[in-house]
């Protein structure tokens, strides 16, 4: 069966000297792994096409008996390659989270459009780029069915990652924010990709991301260690 679809690149893994296994999130059938072949002299060019968060148009050769599908052709629709190291690191982090969280191989146009919206937000963001991956985690949790509740007020000033909401009391350092961090997090929860320019200290952002990933782990068994987080933290520690 031949299927034409637009797709978002999540990652690529070298398979042989002239081929890659590429993990995609496609518009037509959701998450899928494909084998992409290239000539030896075009290997570098092909690798760039499969950079995380590139958008491609492709035709797939599908067989139920294969876990890795074939690819008839592929062309680049939109490249995520950018000279801004912040944008590169954020793209890699978000693509890795998607790769590890999404397991279903089925069409979900609403989720696909959310991922595309995220790509365009990264491209157009400038001063608000440092918070964009936090906004992504907040919105992605909603799409996955365990949205974070922003009920912050004087009576509930402590965010709790186990409950996914703000509580009247501090439980532990492992799962609760203090009052200052809770206030900063509440502000970010009210933001969108277009309004996420809240200025908060790096140490706050680092702790917020850590707790949000713990929240994901509590609500799903799919999230293992996010290896790109270390690089992301190192890059943003300089701001």
C-alpha positions, 0 to 999 in steps of 0.5 A: 500500500502506498500512502502520501502524507506530510510528517514531522521528523522526531529523530534519525538513527544511522542504520548503514552507511547509506541509510537511516531509520527515521521516526516520524509523526505523520498527519495520516497515520500518526507515529511511524518508523521508516527506512530512508536510503540515500547514495553515498555522496548524498548521505550528509544532505539526506541526514540534514533533511531528517533533522528533528522537527523538520517537516517533510512530504513523503510517500510510504510503502506500508506493509502490516508485517513490517515494523519499519516501513519503506519510503518511496520519496521524500521532499523537505517542506520546512527545515528546523535548522537554525543558527540559534542554538537555543532553538536547536536545543528546544527542538531536540528536547521537544522532539525527544519528549514526543518520541518517548510519550507517543506510542499510538500508530493512528491518525490524530490530526489535532495532535499533529496540528499542535506539533506543527504549531509548536514548530512555527512558534519556535521559528518565530520566537525571540525573547520568549524562547526560553519558556517555550518548552515549558508551554509545550509540556503544559499543552502536551499534557492537556492533549494527553489527558492529564492537564495541569490545573492552574488554581493558584490563589492565596488559599492554594499557594503551593504547586504539587506535581503529584496532584497536578494542581496547587494545594494549601500546603507544602508536602515535600521538596520532591513534589512541591514548589515553594510559594515564589516558584509556585507564583512563577509557575502559575504565571507561565501556566496562563501563557501561550506560545504568543505570550510566554515572555515572562522573565523568570530566573534560570534556576526556577525554569530548571526546577519547573521542567524537572517537576513537570517531567516528574508529573509526566512520569506519574501519569504515564509509563512511557517517559524515560530519561530525556537525554537532551535535557542536560544540554538544554539546561547547560545552554540556558544556564548562561542566560 
